[in-house]
Amino acid sequence: MSEKLLLDFRLSGYFNFKKSDMKLIKEISESILKHSARNAFFLDEVFYTYDDFAKSISGIRKLIQLSIPESEKNIGLVANNDLETYASIIALWLEGKAYVPISPDAPAARNESMISQIGIHAIIGSTKVPLSSDYSIIDSCNLPETEAILNPVPVSEDELSFILFTSGSTGTPKGVPITIANITAFIECFLNLDYTIDENDRILQMFELTFDASVMLFLVPLLKGACIYTIPKDRRKYLYILELLDEHNLTVVLLMPSTIYYFRPFFSELNFESVKLCLTGGEAVPSDLTEEWSKCIPNANILNLYGPTEDTIVCSYYLFNRNGINRSHNGILSIGFPIRGCEIIIVDENKNILDKGERGELCLAGAQLTQGYWNNEEKNKEVFFNINYKGKTTRFYRTGDLGYFDEDGYLMFIGRIDFQAKIKGYRVELTEVEFHAKSTLGKINVTAIPYINMIGETDLGLVVESEDCNVTELINFMKTKVPFYMIPASVKLVKEFPLNRNGKIDRKVLEKLFVS
């Protein structure tokens, strides 16, 4: 599809809503019953049908009714990779309650902080997590016999569906409550993109349930009767994904660039013709990596998705153009256009809306936007604001991301505001440093890291994902491309970049390489 044709489709309603009175939770239960004989999950090498899923949901629902007061709405959920955990989510929704995922692998102090902030009294889990306080623990593995009961209790769309926690700059995680209306707005838009997903699809779910993308990757398949394939905790994630693609012919995947980089040594051998839709995002998406990966999935539409947890998973998209030039900035693929119902503006430090071509902070509004951080008025005042937009007062969220709209309306992602650093008095965009380093290193991945040197000043470090790199040649090349203050003061070589639980490059671990 040509770039002009794509733009014409966008303007003519290619990505428009189809009007619907969608009642999300009711449609989930109807889909589970409709597809009872089909496979719903592939977990730890075992298939489970929608009928298996319905029975587990109903049993857990009975436990909830017996163990949790009707007035208690926000329930902890141990985020395991098993049928009982996914069934617990649906059971809680059917009972008009929200789930708060608790990672069994996270430090106990972090989990305690989350539980304390929300005021959680009951936790559902197929395993226990180490906690210092006493809570009502509901074992989701020992279920009472019950018939499949999937009719939802009536709830307002203003009720919560889940609360996820993001990292806080002070070290205290911030709770992001997402309402039924928020997730419904997202699902309505996503399912009305021009990419059909149905009961014949096999969909990868590679994320922990503490990460917002996981919601999309179990909810969309359940609504369509598709099968969800997850990653066992004891398997190397990227190797297991390749096995699933090869042995189970997955059709829909969401892969972050950090994962695709691991595939790169095998690109010449990979050919996954079954993949029809590849989603990517979660971090800056290199255009050269996408171009190479596209040859491994020759039949797939590739969508670069952008969106913070605070705006319910996804708020913009860019369709990768296989047959022409792709929009990019410093080698980073464009994040395209706002999805229907989402508003995106670029503002300066004084919250003035900037024109095309002017760089500033991305700010978001619309039906998907959270009502605010949980019991955190100070942070809410910092990142949410009202301005007159299109003739009415509109509430926006400051993302902390830098970007701009180009002359044709494509949204270009520059990086995080905190991915800028002041080096020797100059403002430096880390993605620009990475772009020039990659241009000589070819397929080797790099990450620029600001750090405090021995005399207390900020210096620029560069981490190269290779144990065989000529650092002298790299520095000499950089000297021909960038000014002196963008030349790395220190270069570290690593075999593999460390990834956090969400599959992103763990920059905090890399920063420690420069601390003497």
Helices and strands as residue ranges (DSSP letters): H 3-12, H 24-34, E 39-43, E 46-49, H 50-67, E 74-78, H 83-94, E 98-102, H 108-118, E 122-125, E 136-139, E 160-166, E 174-179, H 180-190, E 202-205, H 213-224, E 227-230, H 237-248, E 252-254, H 257-263, G 264-269, E 277-281, H 287-294, E 301-306, G 309-311, E 316-319, E 328-329, E 332-333, E 337-338, E 342-347, E 360-366, H 377-383, E 384-389, E 392-405, E 411-416, G 417-419, E 420-423, E 426-429, H 430-441, E 446-452, E 458-464, H 471-479, G 484-486, E 490-493, H 507-511, G 512-514
